Amino acid sequence: MASTGAKQAPKIVSKTSAGGTGAAGASGGPPIMPLASPLMGKKKKPFLGMPAPLGYVPGLGRGATGFTTRSDIGPARDANDPVDDRHAPPGKRTVGDQMKKNQDDDDEDLNDTNYDEFNGYAGSLFSSGPYEKDDEEADAIYAALDKRMDERRKERRELREKEEIEKYRMERPKIQQQFSDLKRKLAEVSEEEWLSIPEVGDARNKRQRNPRYEKLTPVPDSFFSKHLQSGENHTSVDPLQGSCLNLGGLNTPYPGSMTPGLMTPGTGELDMRKIGQARNTLMDMRLSQVSDSVSGQTVVDPKGYLTDLNSMIPTYGGDISDIKKARLLLKSVRETNPHHPPAWIASARLEEVTGKLQVARNLIMKGTEMCPKSEDVWLEAARLQPGDTAKAVVAQAVRHLPQSVRIYIRAAELETDVRAKKRVLRKALENVSKSVRLWKTAVELEEPEDARIMLSRAVECCPTSVELWLALARLETYENARRVLNKARENIPTDRHIWITAAKLEEANGNTQMVDKIIDRAITSLRANGVEINREQWIQDAEECDKAGSVATCQAVIRAVIGIGIEEEDRKHTWMEDAESCVAHGALECARAIYAHALQVFPSKKSVWLRAAYFEKNHGTRESLEALLQRAVAHCPKAEVLWLMGAKSKWLAEDVPAARSILALAFQANPNSEEIWLAAVKLESENNEYERARRLLAKARSSAPTARVFMKSVKLEWVLGNIEAAQELCTEALKHYEDFPKLWMMRGQIEEQCENMDKAREAYNQGLKKCPHSVPLWLLLSHLEERVGQLTRARAILEKARLKNPQTAELWLESVRLEYRAGLKNIANTLMAKALQECPNSGILWAEAVFLEARPQRKTKSVDALKKCEHDAHVLLAVAKLFWSERKITKAREWFLRTVKIEPDLGDAWAFFYKFELQHGTEEQQEEVRKRCENAEPRHGELWCAESKHVLNWQKKTGEILAQVASKIKNTF
């Protein structure tokens, strides 16, 4: 500051000297006069005394802002002073509370605990700043962007959320769902078991069990008058007085009453008549809810009262107020509109429900008087009245309504004697001769001859009824039936059933050549009369003809309508679906006719021939199958499977020469075909013609050498015991096809059979070098090491196999079983958990996991398995075995049936099913399982392949293998 003053001093001096008066002042001259003000002597400024412009802040131009005075903020207040708001909530009643609250609101929580790496601080960093118009516009733009982006992914997100919720519900079901199976089992509890359940005791104390309800004693009017005369006025009651009445409110007039003179003050007199009037006033107020007090008319909707009644009556279970309301409603409806029949019917039924049958009868009879032309009222009266009275009611109804068919039918039903019924119906037909229902009811009561006479009259009175014409045609002779149907066609030219019946009539009498003509003429005639030919309806009629035994008619209908309304490119697909639909409905002749028509249109289509052949194989005879296959190979000579089916059919019929001839023809059509070579070899080897089989294989190796031909050659020598020849052939084959894993497997197994474990190991290792992704080779090598006692080496081989072939369930399963066989159950469970993580949808792993669990946990594990692999045959088989182990025979049989239906090629399922039936089924059930297994011809399954591919079982049939596998199954599960 000193330096600043030193700098400023010379400036002052210089200014003074520059003014030209410093010398005079210093020398003692006259005193210096002050300078004149610049405003003096000038005109006054125009803005002085005027109000400041809008937004003007004094001192803002020179920076004199930022300070406040006491006059701006008012007098100082202590923190404990109360606030101005007299009704402030707790915590805001003092000045200190308010200041603390404002400070808390202004301060932002910038603590580390409120910070997130992704979202930042939980609150807004700029919440304390002013919110201006541009902020609002920016927020609106961002909101529109968010909305647009949200709409783009809304459907996908909602679908994903829905799937997640469903998945969550499946994994974590509600308590209600978990106990649903137990609730369903309650239906099996008998009445004796239910009654034998002991009652649960009441653990509450005596006072809680027997609460003392408040007792209210009615007080006589004399009590009121006595205390009013004595002038007492109590607002509380002393319990020692024995009085439980509070008289404090009697000075107040009754609310809503028109009697202010209820009590005259000072006189002590109580007017009982006024109390009665007050009660009547209250009753009038309640009744005004139902009726209009102004006009006296009901305000009940006459159209909606039946709905109200229907909603009340079923809920009646002892609450009399509902019945009273319904009764009041219906009474008002009856009085408002007495000629409305449903009102009387509903009233009668209400009384019937409440048990007042006589009142209901009286009401409905009154209804017949008020509504004599209502059919429904008379029928309801006949229903409510007892037998003889009902007849009288019906007779009275007939007099009022002589044309009512329903009343005549009811009259016939009331009669117990057949003659009386006939008499009533004939009387009815005299009055109402055009009623088809009456004619049909009357004809049903007659004998065939009388029925034919009546139907002759009926078709005259009702010529447009198809049913009457067809019924008459069925009762007539052949010639008369033809005439009847011709007349029917003249009267009803637009109905297809008459034409179909005519065709069935001709077929039944042996005129099958007329059937096609009649059906074709029917299509032409119906189209001429403007009838649209509905293909589905005609096919349904054909199915009905098939079930009725009219084969020619059904085939003629199929041929006539099968091509109607179908595009040319859709014909094959549609016809195959129609054939499958007919098979599903049991109409086999219809399906056969569809296949025959399709084969005429598509004679060179191999797929159509195959479908027709499989149809004949499953539903036809051997002769029909062979005839079809002969036609098939003539049209499709290059289709090997058709030749093989024909040869197999002959072989199964033990006609070996015919099978050979078919295969010879197949060779001519398909030279050097591997399938036909192998089929010929199998035919010879199965019939013990081993030399012929060897020669065929030698020819095949020279003319059509393939890996399968070499494999079959090795297999033939192996099963015949020629081990050296088999080894030589195997070595030769591996020179050409070293990447064919089955040859390496056979080489190793032959060495194992000869007890040459080192050579077998070498064969497997060489095979794995060439075929590292062959899972069976890895498993064979692991089994070999386990058999020789090298458990560690077997475990290492399986680990190496899993590295080379990830997500292979068979390798994981073998690893688990290896540890389990070694007695290391904990390691087996750990491996199973890892396996299910890597292969979560593997059925064989889940099936094994079920039986790795302890018995109490198996059911839960099976539920998890079914959630993951709902349609896997191995899981279904595991569930069936689980029910079997729990002795739930019926459920086990259901699951076995489901398993073999979903996967008929799984031999293990058939073997377990057969074993189950051997223990718990009848001989018929056992035979049925065996036959179904032979028809299915299973080829897969761990236990099944171990037996079927064994060299000692190479000639055994399916039934023998089934029995052999079942005999080796031990139900240790």
Steps between C-alpha positions, in 0.01 A plus 500: 500500500790738568636459158161566352472827688844606393411443141177695525650810675688650207189475287309716742776754510525517128128548462508784745787674331340449163195685618698826520394591857749313708754779508251756615372275778840424621605861506206605721273650231125500508332168590427252223134488392345152438429400142148549382276179462446396139117495562490850633362753264378225260151359426373225736532138363168356369527155675521638850189432705370243249452127575796277412474300176413132512796286614703793627731420792665801668878486496517211256693703245784580735503158662339602830306174553527182702425635846173504694389702796280420794212684333511245218470188717305623797584482870740234625341183645634234730520138383253397771236758403172349374411538134204699372301186408302409810413153365846394381576126532757374752856566388404829327369705792813713567714728288802271548303202366402696190857619435636149546239361266584759228870433541444125465294557188764721340796279580568224254607159624842465337614226734690198361223266613260689270725454192469226240762433229242466228220738603703761694339671800149391594361854502527779245817709524317804363176475698574826683541702179217694332273304265471712186313470174790348309530235773135418451546473120801274545308277741212476251740398221667238718159368610390467137824315416458268797141430398603430140782266604270327747237435229762345268581222742174487691354183344829312524553610859145412605532158335831441678353610833203269446731207425710579807189513718377167361842345553508639855154359566609160370816495713337646811135400500256637751406306810157448344655331194731284711208355688274461194578129463412443867175692452412283201562190712226615739253382233617144568427523876193296587230618736610255772860623482382859515284435804783312673725809497525614868369842595758767588471603862431860599805631690337823612404557860145478625429873484615518135303190406182618669483879464225669695303699255350833603147451625241758402172501690195675345366775728123560536345838418400546864870528588532802272192673635599435863844657467368794297244576772774498763692753287823301498737547210802268504784516256676199653385187675623371832539123466404456864154636425425198282396726217652462154310782334644833390238774502731779396387524140123515539491878487614483140213463253495187279699561181273529201184492709223753440403506870704765682259467793633160597549623854355810652775666710421533865188284491679162525244334272604250225269470198505133391290580192777731372757219534277277285475776240877534496534128438255521210700790357821291507320212331375735229857619440620139451213413269571809290817323380279255310199710400468859388327704771386763249310302238448177688640304202773239533851596392606138436621433144249244362759371245783444744317333787567147373872570500477624858307191597747262336783668687315461832356151493819296459659685790211406728638302786298613796504880464130577497550867415607416144187295447286781636663749264445269204142440601439876531657564160292237326183613671554853375564366147184290506293795619655735244460267203271207586502370139877442498550119511863486627395686816259222597751226410777664701270554800393136497858376476604727787237346723601153378861564597401617848290186549154658473373271225131570553554874483694447176211296354247766596715772344551317172130416471423866549757565227311271261189710563685825430705364202284228338685523168847441645647158422770529766255577783287193418807276480628632833157438655501143368847446644407625847170315529476131599409234241120512454483874564775553242295310241204726571725806468633377165148433375402853595817626323406315181163678495674836517792408268388229257804554271773465766732207425681518835176466695401192299844347562465573873155342499644184342782490755248515786330186373642173630320263264634467143149491355413823677819660366409393145148635543628837621752529216248404234262761638788749485576409137139570407545858623869553409574284200803704387714431809802278426565454873151361560531260206839374619372450857193315374697277261742397776209342691373292206593157370699492168196438278286766668801734502538459122134593449532800729819616326326481165245744637770704674700572181178620338439746784869598541658457156807707591618282791804297398488284814145379428585411139812308602316320779231392254761382249664284767170327575404439135609222268775562244270604215273712722803657668633610158163661424492669841849644453413623151198680643715640777748638243213666315371664818843586649746547212763670719579231760801270456393235753224372268754434222744330740219283637406401144861398434511295821173335399644395164817370665301301755313331216816418301479775233846637568536628143214743568667653806750715308230615258269604784773696680613675180138580416454634855791744461365620165141537626596682820717745308217560255274587794750751635638286785864555591694174522667506842793260477538447876131412543513246218812338650321475835207332322749261338645415844149427628438273199828322576399439862158378382666247268418668167852478359413562133294808587774647719763444228271651234440809716876540560577473129229754414591774750870450582617748238235770552622839617874419516779678318710281275824554691329418834341172392763256624544665841124537556420144396763355733352700788150380408619138500663539843183663633289209373738251665473693827118483476507126428379534138759271340315451170481876453875527555560214257283675238692828550836323459372320188385829345829672592699216340300539180581871489863465619616156377869588511508655850706275728371670819134427414581134430688478829210646699256266331731204568535589870122536518451152357770362728331640813133463407478267202579139417824351373342436161385861462848623602678276249260596221558867573879454510496320164326800347735734687826348368354499151450877519805582717769238420777715648339511846709245692283515811195376306694198369627426849149523651373253243784258565455527877128432469572180308772401747270553800248276322784240478499518120877527457510425123254780431711736711810401304322563172390845616858585600625371164261734324617776732862431398402541138332833568766623745839346418770533769251626761646455848158463668390223263834315532474505878134399494587200285781406738267527800237287326753222437666517840167500685404184310833331581631529143841616618695410188260691278529796738883484480489493120260794492727699731805418290315623190390811685859573615622474143216686325371742767765526772377713790583516868167339593557210260841432660346534847230245418765269359702520823187454708395188307838330549508608864158360591578176312814456713759565227707738710807497278297573186320778686832654608642482147189662353509766772865580422422522129199723565699736720747556217219649295274648768715591799260780601207257546479457881291183500786305340735607782235405756457155348876446488536592866204285606634199310833541683316534831310179425836331443626642835764710320454810712815675378405458134145613577634810676728567204206466256287740700784753528570484127131544429480804728792659315305465176153561648540722810131594500368143517339477845451118494874452443582708811246303703641163383852603595380620842315171560814309403714687751238461772476127430875453544490699825655825372240732655722809492581446134130454418420826680774681307374360169151629570633844598700514177190392307296779657765753398496374141118475492346770723133491593476125433251355747609135443856575618379684810263214579779242475721715726226515764438126480873424521525687831180341626624148417824583680299589812577873485143628525595854603724542196224351283250758629748782439562381147127472438451861609772612256351285226155655543656845482671418172212295351185641668261342249641148491236242581743215576678716759178606672377140501822389671486795742157394625633168630823649636288681756380349825147363491329802665655741246432297186151637442624860514785417265261334255285816495810706414589249228154523346518880497829488307427200273124467482492279187820300548444123503779434754345742751154351449649153552669617822166633631332169413773309689457741792127422523584130464739521797224667704255219409268739317411248234235693305706817472811304407311325217372837371854642488639188332231530232582868456870417464462232231253722316732801486811292409412152364862448383637494858551131581577563869150644552341189349719274715412681824132507400505126430676430831238711678214309338667167585488600866169687521301437180283227357600266219296706253685818599836324469411368155381841388830663602696228321299539178527877504876472550531260206304740279712798610832311441709715737866554412636725777548495873800424719379165635327409175808552280721309744289189434384549140853571372666221691654244263314215667158664444538595135221274377252565778168666427369812673278306739786279616728800559219671694465203733878472540546870587205491742644197677828684567326807645516515880264758647750620760375853451 
